[in-house]
Amino acid sequence: MKETARTTHRIIAFLVALALVLGAAVALSGCQSKEQQAEDAVKSMLEDYKSGTLDLLNSSESNEITNMGVDEQELASAMIEDFSYEIKGAKENSETGTIDVEVSIHSKQLVSAIKNANSEMPQYLFSALSRGASEDEMREHLASMIIDQLKNEEAVNTTVTVPTQEESGDVLATEEGKKALRDAILGDVDALQQTLSAGASELSNAA
């Protein structure tokens, strides 16, 4: 049962990793204002996400996802279904030295889908174990549960501020800015990790 709990968490971890692929911001023209560059940098990341770019995963992650039976294209389609955004504007923040871009995100949130699917996972796992299901079968089924739940999720609206900073002549999102975008698109990933940790403890105690 402890191994099953670890398997469940590996599946979810790689689904989250897959969904976090937003793409690299493209180089911007030097004739633009910093505010325009900041807006374009955020727009570039969101367009890469919207296009379903998945080729930034390293080879080990891609192999792990393949081994788990996750249909990458199906997941990508579910993630970007009903996805849209609107850049509200950008302004320089003299206190932080950043250029902050305000953006409104409309998206289905993977975190919500995982939490909702997670409530049904223990029941499935106990049933699968009782009938002698293989680990590969359980992995594939758990991945399908999350993707199916994501398809049924309602998209939500989130407005977020994305800090950007000039780096080597380009204006790019800071690490804080990337996290802000990630959480706006996917939901609160940190809260999800806490939920998964609690679920792992329950499964371990039940073993």
Secondary structure, 3 states (H helix, E strand, C coil): CHHHHHHHHHHHHHHHHHHCCCCCCCCCCCCCCHHHHHHHHHHHHHHHHHCCCCCCCCHHHHHHHHHCCCCHHHHHHHHHCCCEEEEEEEEEECCCCEEEEEEEEEECCHHHHHHHHHCCHHHHHHHHHHCCCCHHHHHHHHHHHHHHHHHHCCCEEEEEEEEEEEECCEEEECHHHHHHHHHHHHCCHHHHHHHHHHHHHHHHHHC
